[in-house]
Amino acid sequence: MAELLYLCHRIPYPPNKGDKIRAFNWLRALAERHTVHLGSFVDDSADWAHRAVLDRWCDQVCLRPLAPRRAKLRSLSALARGEALSFAYYRDRALQDWVDRLMAERRIDAVLVFSSTMAPYVAGHAVRRVLDFVDVDSDKWAQYAAHTRGPMRRIYAREANTLAAGERRLARSFDASIFVSAAEADFFRRMAPDCAARVHAIANGVYAEYFDPDGDYAPAAPGATDIVFTGAMDYGANVDAVCWFVEQVWPRVRQAVPEARFTIVGTRPTRRVQALAEHAGVVVTGAVPDVRPYLARARVAVAPMRIARGLQNKVLEAFAMARPVVMTPQAEAGLEPGAEAAGDVVAAPEAFAAAVIARLAGVPDEATRRAARGYVLTHYAWAARFAELDRLIEGVGYDVDDKAG
């Protein structure tokens, strides 16, 4: 058993959105074998209620409030220093003091950092350090710049460049860097070839027992032809995805299938997302206690991502619920081979609409259901992910002192 420091940019509970699902599962797996100390931010006031849950898994917990307005002001100060805004956004003196004190008072064997923005907290500590980048965040900023007009385009482009430089520096100083898919890891190896030997891919998993297509969920209304999108609806890439779908794809679907309904399921929908409910057949739920009933009664899930990196949990969860998924190439990029047996990968609005219409018109296809569920069971079980993470943290099979890659 080792003693570990685990740093997360967002409290890893409840596991109700993509990054928190991965962060929580790392915590739960590590706590089964090691003593874990957790340092994290809380950006949703409702999440403070979950402190007691974290205490069950962790020896020490330091949670710090993250006020968006104050954090944005810190980010602005980074402009003058030529620093990435993302690093300044998560800078907190109290958390740094807690980390330094913990490292001085306890014999910490290793550190796991979730998100590159938390890496500066352990920059000066000589201990085995593993950084879960999850995605290449700098490229997401580049994608935002490509889809934005006006002054923000320059800000996004600047962040893409400065953050990319920071990501390369971190990869050179950490013992191992993790990404959520082989495609993401390969992308980063091309960015930082001198670190290639210490870059690894560990995909997310899905708890298939929880996402059970045969569970006792509310049945679909007679004749319902539901299409569903799930995700945090204050996240820019998700907002862009559903707006593009409703504005560019949805009119074509409704023309062919007038009774069709598109349900957007996810927490904290922005005003732009809420306004989509003004379109005929579009429903915006806001936060729901459980996404499974919505997936269970949908005929098809959609992942119309135009801005994406890494692995889309929304696709894995829909597959686990034995639902076909119509997705863009960006949403499909991080998946293991074989997803095409249970989904359609299309880019243009016309082709996307045609794929959705075809899925709505078809009778329930048992072969597709089996293919979707089987794909997740084969490629995305959590147990194998935990073993690889533990191996990296403990340095088993790796040269801890090899900084040359």
Salt bridges, closest charged atoms under 4 A:
GLU3 OE2 - HIS37 NE2 2.77
GLU3 OE2 - ARG106 NE 2.76
ASP19 OD2 - HIS9 NE2 3.52
ASP19 OD2 - ARG10 NH1 2.60
ASP43 OD2 - ARG10 NE 2.85
ASP44 OD2 - ARG268 NH1 3.82
ASP47 OD2 - LYS20 NZ 2.81
ASP55 OD1 - ARG51 NE 3.15
ASP59 OD2 - HIS37 ND1 3.59
ASP59 OD2 - ARG106 NH1 3.24
GLU83 OE1 - ARG81 NH2 2.65
GLU83 OE2 - ARG91 NH2 2.27
ASP92 OD2 - ARG64 NE 2.86
ASP97 OD1 - ARG93 NH1 3.34
ASP100 OD1 - HIS125 NE2 2.88
ASP109 OD1 - ARG107 NH1 2.21
ASP132 OD2 - ARG22 NE 2.86
ASP135 OD2 - LYS140 NZ 3.20
ASP137 OD1 - LYS140 NZ 3.24
ASP139 OD2 - ARG309 NH1 2.69
ASP175 OD1 - ARG128 NH1 3.94
ASP175 OD1 - LYS403 NZ 3.13
GLU184 OE2 - ARG309 NE 2.77
ASP186 OD1 - ARG189 NH1 2.59
ASP194 OD2 - ARG172 NE 2.66
ASP214 OD1 - ARG369 NH2 3.98
ASP226 OD1 - ARG261 NE 2.68
ASP234 OD2 - ARG268 NE 3.06
ASP240 OD1 - ARG306 NH2 2.64
ASP290 OD2 - ARG292 NH2 2.65
ASP344 OD2 - ARG359 NE 2.78
GLU350 OE2 - ARG252 NH2 3.37
GLU366 OE1 - ARG369 NE 3.58
GLU388 OE1 - ARG391 NE 3.18
ASP390 OD2 - ARG33 NH1 2.11
ASP390 OD1 - HIS34 NE2 2.89
GLU394 OE2 - ARG33 NH2 3.46
GLU394 OE2 - HIS34 NE2 3.74
